Amino acid sequence: MDASEKAFAAVSYWRFEHNAAVEVAIAMAKAKVAPVKRLSVPRLELQAAVLGVRIAETVRSSHSIRADDIIFISDSKTVLSWISSSTFKFPSFVAVRVGEILETTNPHQWWFLRSADNVADDGTRWCDNAESSNNSRWFAGPEFLKLPQVDWPVTPGKVIANANKVSTIDLSKFPVNLHRHQPISFKIFDELKPRFRARWFSAVRVVALLLRFKDLLSKKGIETEPFATPSEIVRAQDWLFRKIQQDAFSDEITCLQANRSFRDHEYLIESVSVYR
């Protein structure tokens, strides 16, 4: 699979092993012009991956021959990272297509190949002297397919995805001197209240990351995930609920903390807008 700003393409091959001989034959290929609405190259590469999966399924269902293994090869590290990701926190465009890919394949079937060795690259670029004979690599297949699999110039997609992950630095190895004249607080909440009311879930994620940063300053460690984890989301929601209660019922909380009586319960129900 491959893509450019003008097109994306996928091509599949049968690879037969008989004794010491290896035969390669083209099974199916397809190229599509890039949509009129401009997409980034990584998204076009993802489209090519979807096209490759659909081609593989068509070949599989249309032949009586059953392949021992199906391998998908791409030169896009971004696409391989999406497919191998364990977070699944993608924009809708990416999530839908990654979901379709993972319905019929698994990340272990995906491999990385340099662009120079990627045959599908020939289907995404226009040139006047394109090679179209039966002996061209498009029809005959790449030369490395005729080698033993251990000699292929490919890398497992999982390895590429792990290499692209944001590395976490152990800050405990670096001496940091913090001079604080005032305790850390989250007064920014008061300034962002209107935005928080309009975008509650965005607020929860922001607070989750702020609480993580507070833990880092307190030397309590930090999560390795680049996004807020489920436990951090729950913690942030609890913090926000407490803050809202402190703002809405400050007098009542003060009375309770001082063991003093306060306005009766019926008055509270009538006065709070959420019960109206």
MIRO-644554 format. One record per residue: y, z, x of N, C-alpha, C in turn. Coordinates in Angstrom, 3 decimals, padded with zeros to 6 digits. Atoms other than C-alpha are relative to their C-alpha. Layout:
{{Y Z X} {Y Z X} {Y Z X}}
...
***
This chain:
{{-001.199 000.000 000.835} {000.000 000.000 000.000} {001.252 000.000 000.873}}
{{-001.261 000.010 -000.736} {003.556 -000.695 001.111} {001.109 -000.424 -000.951}}
{{-001.155 000.365 000.822} {007.052 -001.234 -000.251} {001.198 -000.261 000.887}}
{{-001.295 000.231 -000.627} {010.433 -002.554 000.751} {001.043 000.055 -001.111}}
{{-001.050 -000.021 001.016} {013.762 -002.733 -001.040} {-000.151 -001.149 -000.988}}
{{000.135 001.182 000.852} {012.688 -006.072 -002.540} {-001.297 -000.032 -000.801}}
{{001.294 000.090 000.682} {009.054 -005.556 -003.540} {-000.909 001.131 000.454}}
{{001.061 -000.904 -000.432} {005.988 -003.348 -003.396} {-001.338 -000.669 -000.284}}
{{001.276 000.703 000.072} {002.375 -004.385 -002.946} {-001.147 000.913 000.367}}
{{001.229 -000.707 -000.363} {-001.192 -003.173 -002.646} {-001.122 -001.023 000.101}}
{{001.133 000.903 -000.199} {-004.335 -004.887 -001.415} {-001.228 000.844 000.299}}
{{001.230 -000.761 -000.200} {-007.939 -003.684 -001.468} {-001.071 -000.900 000.609}}
{{001.049 000.735 -000.693} {-010.964 -004.696 000.589} {-001.342 000.698 -000.191}}
{{001.359 -000.499 -000.116} {-014.688 -004.323 000.458} {-000.363 000.046 001.485}}
{{000.493 -000.102 -001.376} {-016.189 -003.121 003.733} {-001.493 000.273 -000.053}}
{{001.457 -000.104 000.055} {-019.918 -003.706 004.105} {-000.548 000.274 001.403}}
{{000.673 -000.305 -001.251} {-022.022 -002.178 006.863} {-001.488 -000.324 -000.159}}
{{001.427 000.329 000.018} {-025.451 -003.665 007.576} {-000.507 000.027 001.429}}
{{000.447 -000.229 -001.372} {-027.250 -002.439 010.656} {001.224 000.216 000.887}}
{{-001.152 -000.164 -000.896} {-024.646 -002.912 013.415} {001.146 -000.924 -000.378}}
{{-001.021 000.977 000.388} {-022.687 -005.612 011.599} {000.903 000.570 -001.085}}
{{-000.983 -000.418 000.997} {-019.523 -005.026 009.558} {000.685 -001.242 -000.549}}
{{-000.670 001.112 000.663} {-018.155 -007.486 007.026} {001.116 000.549 -000.886}}
{{-001.152 -000.402 000.807} {-014.749 -007.226 005.343} {000.397 -001.159 -000.904}}
{{-000.387 001.045 000.964} {-013.745 -009.144 002.205} {001.067 000.549 -000.933}}
{{-001.059 -000.419 000.913} {-010.657 -009.009 000.055} {-000.567 000.141 -001.411}}
{{000.490 -000.252 001.354} {-011.362 -007.547 -003.389} {001.070 -000.318 -001.047}}
{{-001.077 000.225 000.964} {-007.995 -007.626 -005.166} {001.320 000.340 000.674}}
{{-001.339 -000.265 -000.541} {-004.309 -007.725 -004.331} {001.043 -000.278 -001.069}}
{{-001.080 000.208 000.970} {-001.070 -007.524 -006.254} {001.325 000.411 000.629}}
{{-001.356 -000.314 -000.468} {002.630 -007.576 -005.453} {000.956 -000.085 -001.176}}
{{-000.999 -000.026 001.072} {005.563 -006.781 -007.711} {001.394 000.037 000.593}}
{{-001.401 -000.047 -000.410} {009.267 -007.386 -007.392} {000.569 001.370 -000.350}}
{{-000.624 -001.297 000.261} {011.292 -004.190 -007.148} {000.832 -000.064 -001.275}}
{{-000.772 000.007 001.243} {012.961 -003.177 -010.433} {001.475 -000.291 000.234}}
{{-001.440 000.295 -000.080} {016.513 -004.277 -011.178} {000.780 001.280 000.275}}
{{-000.621 -001.293 -000.269} {017.512 -000.625 -011.305} {-000.435 000.452 001.382}}
{{000.294 -000.282 -001.399} {017.726 000.282 -007.654} {-000.707 001.343 000.160}}
{{000.742 -001.208 -000.321} {015.178 002.817 -006.418} {-000.013 000.208 001.501}}
{{000.106 -000.288 -001.433} {014.917 004.544 -003.086} {-001.334 -000.540 000.519}}
{{001.231 000.525 -000.593} {012.282 003.234 -000.678} {-001.172 000.971 -000.197}}
{{001.127 -000.900 000.260} {010.155 006.429 -000.955} {-000.539 -000.111 -001.423}}
{{000.480 000.149 001.381} {010.014 005.982 -004.733} {-000.710 -001.334 -000.200}}
{{000.710 001.271 000.054} {009.066 002.340 -004.308} {-001.357 000.115 000.688}}
{{001.281 -000.243 -000.658} {006.375 003.460 -001.881} {-000.955 000.741 -000.944}}
{{000.817 -000.707 000.984} {005.152 005.816 -004.597} {-000.504 -000.960 -001.073}}
{{000.423 001.033 000.955} {005.070 002.895 -007.028} {-001.147 -000.813 000.586}}
{{001.069 000.746 -000.669} {002.947 001.029 -004.487} {-001.293 000.810 000.009}}
{{001.189 -000.854 000.016} {000.565 003.995 -004.305} {-000.655 -000.008 -001.381}}
{{000.538 000.077 001.368} {000.198 003.974 -008.087} {-000.684 -001.341 -000.225}}
{{000.601 001.327 000.122} {-000.448 000.239 -007.962} {-001.342 -000.060 000.720}}
{{001.256 -000.024 -000.747} {-003.116 000.802 -005.310} {-001.094 000.744 -000.737}}
{{000.982 -000.770 000.763} {-004.849 003.447 -007.436} {-000.504 -000.811 -001.189}}
{{000.406 000.825 001.142} {-004.849 001.118 -010.449} {-000.902 -001.154 000.441}}
{{000.850 001.071 -000.531} {-006.275 -001.714 -008.349} {-001.387 000.535 000.330}}
{{001.290 -000.592 -000.357} {-009.009 000.554 -007.018} {-000.839 000.280 -001.239}}
{{000.725 -000.283 001.233} {-009.942 001.613 -010.538} {-000.479 -001.292 -000.658}}
{{000.409 001.292 000.558} {-010.016 -002.029 -011.693} {-001.187 -000.574 000.754}}
{{001.111 000.499 -000.822} {-012.264 -003.043 -008.797} {-001.260 000.812 -000.264}}
{{001.162 -000.868 000.211} {-014.530 -000.059 -009.355} {-000.678 -000.277 -001.335}}
{{000.563 000.190 001.343} {-014.963 -000.711 -013.087} {-000.470 -001.428 -000.257}}
{{000.333 001.409 000.234} {-015.350 -004.486 -012.730} {-001.184 -000.483 000.823}}
{{001.095 000.416 -000.864} {-018.167 -004.553 -010.165} {-001.208 000.907 -000.207}}
{{001.230 -000.789 000.088} {-021.751 -003.439 -010.315} {-000.282 000.733 001.306}}
{{000.170 -000.667 -001.294} {-021.558 -002.483 -006.633} {000.746 001.334 -000.027}}
{{-000.620 -001.312 -000.052} {-020.831 001.203 -006.140} {000.342 000.346 001.448}}
{{-000.452 -000.324 -001.356} {-018.783 002.130 -003.096} {-000.422 001.420 000.372}}
{{000.338 -001.340 -000.491} {-019.955 005.067 -000.983} {001.246 000.868 000.130}}
{{-001.240 -000.753 -000.172} {-016.358 006.046 -000.377} {001.179 -000.932 -000.273}}
{{-001.233 000.757 000.247} {-012.868 004.909 -001.412} {001.115 000.672 000.775}}
{{-001.063 -000.524 -000.856} {-010.028 005.343 001.053} {001.312 -000.706 -000.336}}
{{-001.322 000.539 000.268} {-006.338 004.870 000.330} {000.855 000.200 001.250}}
{{-000.786 -000.035 -001.232} {-004.014 004.039 003.216} {001.448 -000.362 -000.308}}
{{-001.432 000.226 000.207} {-000.214 004.254 003.194} {000.741 000.297 001.291}}
{{-000.820 -000.298 -001.179} {002.496 004.202 005.842} {001.201 000.869 -000.353}}
{{-001.101 -000.854 000.442} {004.771 006.520 003.846} {-000.383 001.472 000.126}}
{{000.264 -001.423 -000.161} {004.739 010.115 005.060} {000.507 000.795 -001.205}}
{{-000.545 -000.691 001.171} {006.875 011.120 002.076} {-000.997 -000.023 -001.152}}
{{000.968 000.120 001.090} {004.339 009.814 -000.440} {-001.222 000.868 000.272}}
{{001.158 -000.816 -000.343} {001.473 011.490 001.401} {000.311 001.492 -000.144}}
{{-000.405 -001.399 000.181} {003.421 014.769 001.365} {000.025 000.366 -001.476}}
{{-000.002 -000.244 001.445} {003.941 014.471 -002.392} {-001.422 000.168 -000.518}}
{{001.372 -000.026 000.503} {000.260 013.778 -003.002} {-000.730 001.256 000.466}}
{{000.690 -001.162 -000.569} {-000.870 016.653 -000.772} {000.695 001.314 -000.305}}
{{-000.778 -001.213 000.259} {001.723 019.132 -002.040} {-000.759 000.941 -000.929}}
{{000.613 -001.011 000.865} {000.544 022.367 -003.634} {001.003 000.623 -000.962}}
{{-001.032 -000.606 000.845} {003.845 023.182 -005.371} {000.200 -000.750 -001.303}}
{{-000.186 000.847 001.176} {004.137 020.247 -007.819} {001.356 000.198 -000.654}}
{{-001.359 -000.142 000.528} {007.853 020.924 -008.208} {000.770 -001.255 000.363}}
{{-000.599 001.285 -000.281} {008.990 017.329 -008.364} {000.926 -000.416 -001.135}}
{{-000.737 000.640 001.101} {011.577 015.332 -010.318} {-000.985 -000.730 -000.909}}
{{000.895 000.599 000.988} {010.109 013.735 -013.444} {-000.616 -001.299 000.502}}
{{000.484 001.294 -000.490} {009.820 010.287 -011.825} {-001.174 000.200 000.947}}
{{001.041 -000.244 -000.996} {007.746 011.636 -008.940} {-001.192 000.714 -000.632}}
{{001.080 -000.805 000.585} {005.745 014.155 -011.006} {-000.951 -000.850 -000.829}}
{{000.848 000.837 000.864} {004.495 011.556 -013.507} {-000.925 -000.869 000.832}}
{{000.795 000.928 -000.812} {003.304 009.162 -010.813} {-000.988 000.725 000.901}}
{{000.945 -000.795 -000.792} {001.774 011.813 -008.579} {-001.133 000.500 -000.898}}
{{001.024 -000.422 000.951} {-000.042 013.103 -011.665} {-001.011 -001.094 -000.275}}
{{000.917 001.121 000.237} {-001.493 009.659 -012.356} {-000.890 -000.236 001.218}}
{{000.782 000.205 -001.219} {-002.599 009.333 -008.727} {-001.115 001.041 000.115}}
{{000.969 -001.086 -000.169} {-004.357 012.710 -008.752} {-001.023 000.066 -001.129}}
{{000.993 000.037 001.071} {-006.184 011.945 -012.010} {-001.312 -000.623 000.465}}
{{001.200 000.720 -000.427} {-008.603 009.611 -010.229} {-000.255 000.094 001.499}}
{{000.204 -000.137 -001.443} {-008.181 010.489 -006.536} {000.249 001.449 000.397}}
{{-000.351 -001.311 -000.527} {-007.903 013.576 -004.372} {000.700 -000.195 001.343}}
{{-000.788 000.171 -001.230} {-005.633 014.179 -001.355} {-000.816 -000.355 001.236}}
{{000.824 000.280 -001.179} {-008.548 013.933 001.083} {-000.320 -001.489 000.147}}
{{000.252 001.437 -000.073} {-008.895 010.225 000.250} {001.186 -000.766 000.578}}
{{-001.224 000.684 -000.415} {-005.382 009.447 001.470} {000.207 000.153 001.501}}
{{-000.160 000.045 -001.447} {-004.702 008.423 005.067} {001.313 -000.688 000.359}}
{{-001.247 000.592 -000.493} {-001.632 007.510 007.085} {-000.302 -001.069 001.043}}
{{000.141 001.109 -000.936} {-001.294 004.221 008.986} {001.384 -000.478 000.411}}
{{-001.292 000.517 -000.454} {001.552 002.872 011.107} {000.343 -001.290 -000.728}}
{{-000.441 001.187 000.734} {003.630 000.154 009.422} {-000.471 -001.290 000.664}}
{{000.390 001.220 -000.714} {002.740 -002.368 012.121} {-001.437 -000.398 -000.302}}
{{001.405 000.281 000.287} {-000.954 -002.085 011.187} {-000.281 -000.113 -001.496}}
{{000.182 -000.003 001.453} {-000.399 -002.037 007.425} {000.048 -001.433 -000.542}}
{{000.075 001.373 000.514} {-001.558 -005.334 005.876} {000.891 -000.185 -001.219}}
{{-000.798 000.118 001.219} {000.245 -004.616 002.596} {001.460 -000.300 000.299}}
{{-001.377 000.311 -000.393} {003.507 -004.954 004.518} {000.290 -001.491 -000.132}}
{{-000.195 001.453 000.104} {002.948 -008.732 004.452} {000.370 -000.427 -001.412}}
{{-000.288 000.366 001.390} {003.242 -008.726 000.660} {001.340 000.478 -000.505}}
{{-001.283 -000.544 000.441} {006.633 -007.027 000.559} {001.200 -000.663 000.666}}
{{-001.105 000.627 -000.731} {008.684 -009.299 002.828} {-000.108 -001.515 -000.090}}
{{-000.061 001.450 000.112} {009.782 -012.870 002.374} {000.291 -000.601 001.379}}
{{-000.276 000.730 -001.229} {009.609 -015.269 005.312} {-000.477 -001.442 -000.180}}
{{000.300 001.422 000.154} {009.467 -019.044 005.701} {-001.337 -000.394 000.623}}
{{001.222 000.372 -000.708} {006.481 -019.093 008.040} {-001.132 000.995 -000.248}}
{{001.038 -000.966 000.335} {004.179 -016.695 006.213} {-001.381 -000.612 000.199}}
{{001.370 000.449 -000.248} {000.539 -016.985 007.237} {-000.822 000.184 -001.276}}
{{000.741 -000.068 001.258} {-001.579 -017.828 004.184} {-001.387 -000.624 000.102}}
{{001.330 000.586 -000.166} {-004.776 -019.241 005.653} {-001.074 001.045 -000.266}}
{{001.113 -000.918 000.251} {-008.186 -017.753 004.996} {-000.246 000.942 001.168}}
{{000.190 -000.833 -001.190} {-008.128 -016.346 008.515} {001.134 000.995 000.213}}
{{-001.115 -000.946 -000.145} {-004.867 -014.433 008.014} {-000.494 001.409 -000.300}}
{{000.456 -001.380 000.192} {-005.086 -010.667 008.014} {000.092 000.433 -001.458}}
{{-000.096 -000.315 001.425} {-004.063 -010.612 004.344} {-001.335 -000.273 -000.695}}
{{001.256 000.373 000.640} {-007.274 -012.411 003.332} {-001.219 000.512 000.765}}
{{001.146 -000.424 -000.800} {-009.566 -011.467 006.206} {-000.058 001.509 000.192}}
{{-000.041 -001.443 -000.177} {-008.465 -007.849 006.325} {000.429 000.382 001.406}}
{{-000.425 -000.435 -001.338} {-007.101 -005.844 009.253} {-001.184 000.139 000.944}}
{{001.067 -000.011 -000.991} {-009.101 -005.928 012.439} {-000.646 001.376 000.138}}
{{000.566 -001.329 -000.240} {-009.551 -002.156 012.618} {-001.106 000.346 -001.003}}
{{001.056 -000.270 000.972} {-011.725 -002.213 009.463} {-001.379 -000.406 000.523}}
{{001.272 000.448 -000.559} {-014.405 -003.938 011.533} {-000.503 000.936 001.098}}
{{000.385 -000.992 -001.008} {-014.496 -001.008 013.946} {-000.673 001.191 -000.680}}
{{000.499 -001.261 000.576} {-016.360 002.285 013.454} {001.170 000.834 -000.526}}
{{-001.093 -000.716 000.658} {-014.326 004.569 011.212} {000.693 000.992 000.932}}
{{-000.608 -000.965 -000.922} {-013.753 007.064 014.027} {001.034 -000.666 000.903}}
{{-000.932 000.726 -000.858} {-011.807 004.334 015.878} {001.180 -000.576 -000.771}}
{{-001.123 000.522 000.786} {-009.433 003.511 013.042} {001.300 000.699 000.415}}
{{-001.298 -000.607 -000.373} {-005.712 004.067 013.847} {000.664 000.709 -001.182}}
{{-000.501 -000.693 001.187} {-005.287 006.367 010.851} {-000.031 001.506 000.231}}
{{-000.081 -001.459 -000.057} {-004.450 010.029 010.320} {-000.152 000.538 -001.411}}
{{000.130 -000.563 001.351} {-005.527 012.168 007.347} {001.359 000.370 -000.585}}
{{-001.272 -000.293 000.663} {-002.718 012.518 004.829} {000.338 001.469 -000.006}}
{{-000.235 -001.442 -000.015} {-003.162 016.300 004.759} {000.665 000.435 001.295}}
{{-000.586 -000.331 -001.299} {-002.332 016.447 008.459} {001.470 -000.399 000.025}}
{{-001.390 000.472 000.054} {000.827 014.387 007.911} {000.834 000.913 -000.888}}
{{-000.742 -000.861 000.925} {001.853 016.548 004.944} {000.303 001.346 000.626}}
{{-000.227 -001.300 -000.642} {001.391 019.774 006.907} {001.020 -000.095 001.125}}
{{-000.973 000.186 -001.083} {003.386 018.347 009.814} {001.410 -000.127 -000.536}}
{{-001.326 000.185 000.582} {006.258 017.547 007.437} {000.532 001.252 -000.682}}
{{-000.455 -001.222 000.649} {006.407 021.056 005.991} {001.094 000.664 000.824}}
{{-001.067 -000.737 -000.687} {009.461 023.115 006.788} {-000.613 001.203 000.687}}
{{000.575 -001.109 -000.751} {008.424 025.487 009.516} {000.829 001.265 -000.215}}
{{-000.652 -001.287 000.201} {009.213 029.162 009.080} {000.165 000.710 001.341}}
{{-000.279 -000.678 -001.255} {010.845 031.003 011.975} {-000.145 001.499 -000.203}}
{{000.142 -001.454 000.038} {009.845 034.574 012.615} {001.266 000.619 000.584}}
{{-001.291 -000.514 -000.441} {013.298 036.132 012.770} {-000.110 001.361 000.669}}
{{000.145 -001.308 -000.641} {011.874 039.439 013.920} {-000.010 -000.106 001.519}}
{{000.031 000.197 -001.442} {011.594 037.914 017.395} {001.397 -000.134 000.591}}
{{-001.363 000.188 -000.479} {015.355 037.467 017.589} {000.823 001.230 -000.362}}
{{-000.819 -001.175 000.311} {017.622 040.509 017.891} {001.257 -000.389 -000.769}}
{{-001.167 000.278 000.836} {020.286 040.534 015.175} {000.692 001.322 -000.275}}
{{-000.783 -001.193 000.281} {023.036 043.103 014.909} {000.886 -000.262 -001.206}}
{{-000.777 000.158 001.221} {024.503 043.469 011.423} {000.979 001.171 -000.094}}
{{-001.034 -001.021 000.152} {027.789 045.331 011.017} {000.558 -000.126 -001.413}}
{{-000.420 000.069 001.406} {028.404 046.088 007.349} {000.970 001.147 -000.283}}
{{-000.985 -001.012 000.387} {031.523 047.896 006.198} {-000.189 000.404 -001.454}}
{{000.252 -000.297 001.401} {030.407 047.721 002.551} {-001.451 -000.359 -000.303}}
{{001.385 000.341 000.354} {026.945 047.714 000.955} {-000.072 -001.386 -000.634}}
{{000.190 001.330 000.601} {025.537 044.343 -000.074} {-000.115 000.137 -001.510}}
{{000.079 -000.011 001.464} {026.040 043.655 -003.765} {-000.045 -001.435 -000.490}}
{{000.066 001.330 000.609} {025.744 040.747 -006.157} {001.153 -000.169 -000.986}}
{{-001.163 000.128 000.870} {029.278 040.692 -007.528} {000.238 -001.442 -000.409}}
{{-000.131 001.403 000.375} {029.015 036.917 -007.582} {-000.500 -000.242 -001.418}}
{{000.519 000.136 001.360} {027.099 037.425 -010.838} {001.123 000.017 -001.027}}
{{-001.100 -000.105 000.955} {030.303 038.416 -012.607} {000.806 -001.290 -000.075}}
{{-000.774 001.231 -000.016} {032.014 035.191 -011.550} {-000.765 -001.167 -000.615}}
{{000.810 001.128 000.458} {029.117 032.971 -012.588} {-000.620 000.225 -001.373}}
{{000.619 -000.301 001.284} {028.297 034.541 -015.957} {000.009 -001.174 -000.982}}
{{000.030 001.140 000.925} {029.396 031.516 -018.058} {-001.040 -001.044 000.391}}
{{000.984 000.974 -000.448} {027.273 029.215 -015.935} {-001.416 000.537 -000.210}}
{{001.325 -000.591 000.188} {024.357 031.656 -016.130} {-000.441 -000.112 -001.451}}
{{000.368 000.082 001.404} {024.498 031.677 -019.921} {-000.413 -001.413 -000.364}}
{{000.293 001.387 000.320} {024.440 027.870 -020.010} {-001.268 -000.478 000.678}}
{{001.160 000.474 -000.750} {021.717 027.448 -017.403} {-000.802 001.200 000.509}}
{{000.713 -001.233 -000.316} {019.493 030.489 -017.512} {-001.015 -000.199 001.114}}
{{001.059 000.182 -000.975} {016.615 029.060 -015.515} {000.561 -000.307 001.386}}
{{-000.642 000.229 -001.299} {018.929 027.799 -012.775} {000.474 001.323 000.578}}
{{-000.467 -001.305 -000.449} {020.400 031.276 -012.621} {-001.146 000.832 000.554}}
{{001.160 -000.769 -000.456} {016.945 032.826 -012.279} {-000.428 -000.444 001.395}}
{{000.405 000.506 -001.315} {016.078 030.560 -009.338} {000.997 000.411 001.084}}
{{-001.030 -000.377 -000.976} {019.404 031.286 -007.624} {-000.136 001.482 000.352}}
{{000.121 -001.440 -000.243} {018.996 035.056 -008.045} {-001.276 000.293 000.796}}
{{001.248 -000.210 -000.735} {015.379 034.824 -006.801} {000.194 -000.250 001.487}}
{{-000.238 000.306 -001.415} {016.537 033.220 -003.568} {000.980 000.993 000.623}}
{{-000.924 -001.010 -000.512} {019.413 035.708 -003.219} {-000.733 001.315 000.283}}
{{000.772 -001.222 -000.235} {016.990 038.617 -003.593} {-000.913 -000.158 001.216}}
{{000.808 000.252 -001.191} {014.741 037.001 -000.986} {000.856 000.178 001.259}}
{{-000.897 -000.137 -001.144} {017.740 036.798 001.366} {000.328 001.471 000.252}}
{{-000.268 -001.437 -000.152} {018.508 040.466 000.684} {-001.177 000.689 000.687}}
{{001.187 -000.570 -000.641} {014.920 041.332 001.634} {-000.036 -000.341 001.485}}
{{-000.026 000.411 -001.397} {015.330 039.358 004.833} {000.942 000.880 000.806}}
{{-000.961 -000.867 -000.692} {018.403 041.380 005.766} {-000.528 001.438 000.118}}
{{000.560 -001.350 -000.036} {016.477 044.551 004.967} {-001.284 000.061 000.808}}
{{001.206 000.077 -000.841} {013.641 043.403 007.248} {-001.262 000.279 -000.792}}
{{001.200 -000.151 000.810} {011.129 043.312 004.399} {-000.859 -001.258 000.041}}
{{000.774 001.247 -000.061} {009.862 039.841 005.327} {000.590 -001.028 -000.941}}
{{-000.508 001.082 000.817} {010.447 036.522 003.638} {-001.147 -000.940 -000.346}}
{{001.030 000.935 000.426} {008.319 034.061 001.657} {000.049 -001.267 000.849}}
{{000.054 001.229 -000.782} {007.151 030.943 003.477} {000.252 -001.234 -000.854}}
{{-000.211 001.156 000.869} {007.511 028.671 000.434} {001.482 -000.366 -000.037}}
{{-001.412 000.400 000.059} {010.717 026.591 000.300} {000.621 000.251 -001.362}}
{{-000.511 -000.246 001.338} {011.024 027.315 -003.437} {-000.341 001.425 -000.410}}
{{000.278 -001.339 000.514} {011.054 030.521 -005.430} {-001.425 000.069 -000.529}}
{{001.380 -000.166 000.440} {007.527 031.810 -006.031} {-000.019 000.632 -001.398}}
{{000.070 -000.615 001.333} {006.296 032.988 -009.483} {000.365 001.476 000.005}}
{{-000.329 -001.426 -000.058} {006.525 036.634 -008.419} {001.503 000.203 000.200}}
{{-001.442 -000.103 -000.210} {010.101 036.071 -007.230} {000.758 -000.341 -001.279}}
{{-000.630 000.355 001.277} {010.963 034.421 -010.567} {-000.030 001.189 -000.953}}
{{000.121 -001.175 000.875} {009.659 037.455 -012.496} {000.950 001.101 000.462}}
{{-000.892 -001.023 -000.546} {011.557 039.800 -010.189} {001.462 -000.324 -000.303}}
{{-001.378 000.407 000.272} {014.780 037.787 -010.639} {000.342 000.181 -001.474}}
{{-000.254 -000.190 001.428} {014.426 037.822 -014.430} {000.198 001.476 -000.327}}
{{-000.163 -001.443 000.231} {013.961 041.609 -014.406} {001.367 000.465 000.492}}
{{-001.303 -000.401 -000.538} {017.048 041.977 -012.209} {001.125 -000.449 -000.929}}
{{-001.035 000.519 000.901} {019.111 039.793 -014.547} {000.035 000.774 -001.314}}
{{000.043 -000.778 001.240} {017.923 041.675 -017.644} {000.658 001.355 000.195}}
{{-000.626 -001.297 -000.270} {018.919 044.961 -016.047} {001.513 -000.135 000.118}}
{{-001.440 000.197 -000.163} {022.324 043.579 -015.096} {000.680 -000.243 -001.341}}
{{-000.559 000.271 001.325} {022.943 042.284 -018.618} {000.062 001.278 -000.821}}
{{-000.007 -001.270 000.727} {021.947 045.626 -020.095} {001.090 000.933 000.522}}
{{-001.057 -000.838 -000.570} {024.295 047.422 -017.701} {001.382 -000.458 -000.462}}
{{-001.294 000.504 000.463} {027.154 045.149 -018.753} {000.210 000.259 -001.485}}
{{-000.148 -000.102 001.454} {026.463 045.342 -022.501} {-000.029 001.442 -000.493}}
{{000.169 -001.376 000.476} {025.518 049.035 -022.789} {000.378 000.998 001.087}}
{{-000.399 -000.884 -001.105} {027.401 050.659 -019.924} {000.269 001.424 -000.480}}
{{-000.311 -001.347 000.511} {028.648 053.566 -022.071} {-001.271 000.743 -000.371}}
{{001.244 -000.634 000.422} {025.219 054.252 -023.547} {-000.844 000.409 001.211}}
{{000.768 -000.321 -001.194} {023.556 054.147 -020.130} {000.582 001.209 000.713}}
{{-000.662 -001.150 -000.626} {026.126 056.567 -018.759} {-000.339 001.285 -000.740}}
{{000.338 -001.186 000.798} {025.448 058.958 -021.624} {-001.448 000.429 000.229}}
{{001.407 -000.324 -000.216} {021.700 058.743 -021.129} {-000.213 000.626 001.375}}
{{000.149 -000.544 -001.354} {022.022 059.378 -017.401} {000.554 001.419 000.097}}
{{-000.600 -001.347 -000.008} {024.179 062.453 -018.131} {-000.629 000.920 -001.032}}
{{000.676 -000.784 001.044} {021.797 063.660 -020.885} {000.948 000.387 -001.118}}
{{-000.915 -000.244 001.119} {024.596 063.369 -023.452} {-000.401 -000.896 -001.153}}
{{000.287 000.808 001.187} {024.242 062.094 -027.009} {001.027 -001.130 -000.078}}
{{-000.923 001.121 000.165} {025.824 058.768 -027.952} {-000.108 -000.513 -001.414}}
{{-000.054 000.542 001.347} {026.458 056.635 -030.979} {-001.394 -000.242 -000.552}}
{{001.354 000.084 000.571} {023.598 056.477 -033.423} {-000.549 -001.424 000.077}}
{{000.712 001.261 -000.171} {021.037 053.671 -033.396} {000.478 -001.069 -000.983}}
{{-000.427 000.977 001.004} {022.255 052.038 -036.613} {001.281 -000.673 000.420}}
{{-001.257 000.593 -000.441} {025.685 051.506 -035.139} {-000.246 -001.064 001.074}}
{{000.308 000.965 -001.054} {024.184 049.782 -032.116} {-000.542 -001.294 -000.585}}
{{000.573 001.206 000.605} {022.182 047.387 -034.283} {001.075 -000.820 -000.684}}
{{-001.054 000.727 000.700} {025.271 046.487 -036.315} {000.999 -000.610 000.964}}
{{-001.055 000.435 -000.888} {027.544 046.054 -033.317} {-000.441 -001.058 000.989}}
{{000.461 000.960 -001.009} {025.353 043.954 -031.005} {-000.260 -001.341 -000.666}}
{{000.054 001.313 000.647} {025.649 040.264 -031.786} {-001.406 -000.566 -000.094}}
{{001.326 000.590 -000.014} {022.021 039.493 -030.959} {-000.791 000.388 -001.265}}
{{000.700 -000.416 001.211} {020.908 041.401 -034.105} {000.623 -000.571 -001.266}}
{{-000.696 000.478 001.191} {023.359 039.667 -036.450} {-000.665 -001.244 -000.568}}
***
